[in-house]
Amino acid sequence: GWGRVISDFATGLWSFETVKPGVVPGRNGRPMAPHLNLWLVARGINIGLNTRMYFPDEAEANATDPVLNLIEWENRRATLIAKHSGDRDGMPVYRFDIRLQGDNETVFFDV
């Protein structure tokens, strides 16, 4: 699927609802953990920024994900894993903060 979200100009917050994806085959048939691909575009960003959001309740799949494991520093991988922030109507809600610079800057991919 594909979607588009515009953040709130005053707060920078954004949200969307979707179905949590499953495991999908990657290069050479290696399974990739459930994730969302995100592409950020904004004024002041000359090229779109590519990143991923992984799910915290998929620890086993995340541990073997070939893309997540390309990131050499394990503490940097954590910038791609959302936080479970409760449930709404019996469905999990996740929080994923994207930081463009500074402490805990989100990992972006050169694709």
N, C-alpha and C positions, 0 to 999 in steps of 0.2 A: 504494500500500500504506500500511499504518499499523502502527506498533509502539509499544511502551511499554518504557522502561528506567528502572530505579531505580539511582541512583548508590550506591556504597559509602559508608556513613555515616562511616567512619573516614578515608577518603582522598579522597572526592569523585570518584573515578574511575568511569567508565561505559564501556560498550562494547556494540556490536551488530554483527551481520553482515547484509548486505543485498546486493542486486544493484545495481550502479551504474546510475543512471537515465541515459536519453539526453536529447537535446535535445527540448524540448516547446514548443508554441506558447503565447505569452503574449498580452497585450492587443493587439488589432489584428493578430494573426497573427505578431507579431515573435517570433523564436525566443529561448528562454531557455536558457542554458547548463545542462548537467547539474548538479543541486543536490538537496539534501535540505532540506525545511522542518522546522524544529525549534520546539517549543513547550515552554518550561520552566515548571514550576509547583513551588512549594516553600513551606514555612512561611516567613513573613516577606515573601513576595512577594505583594502584594495582587491583582495581575492577572498572568495568564500572559505570559511574554516570548516574542516571536516573532523568530526569526532564521533564517538559512539557512547551509548548509555547501556551499561550492563545491569543486571538485576542482582540484588544482594542475596536472594533466596536461591541462587543458582551457583553456589560456591564450588561444587564439584565440576560443573561444566565450565565455569570461569577459570578454574585452575588449569584446564587443558586447552582453553581457547587459543588458537594459533596467533590471532591478531593481538589479543591482550598480552600474550607472552612475548611479543616483539619488543615490548617496553622493558628495557633493561632494569630500571630501578623499580623494585616492587612497590615502594611507597607511592610512586607516580601512577601505578595502575589503579590505585584507589580513587583517583580523580575521575575515573570512568564508571565507577559503580555507584548507582543511585542508593538512596537511603529509604528504607521502609518507614513511612510516616503515619501509619494507621490504616484504617479501612473505612470505606464509604459504601453503604448498601451491600455489605458483605464482600466487597472487592478491595484488593490491596491498593493503596495509594503510595506512590514513590515520589521522593524529592530528589532532583538532580540540579545542583548548582553549577553553572558554567562560569569559570573565572578566566578572564582574558589575560591577566598578568598578576604578578605578585605571588604571595604564599598560596600554595595549593593550586597553582595555575592548571587549568584543564589541559590534558594531553590532546594535541591536534595532530592529524595525520597529513602527510604530504602525498596526496593522490593525484 
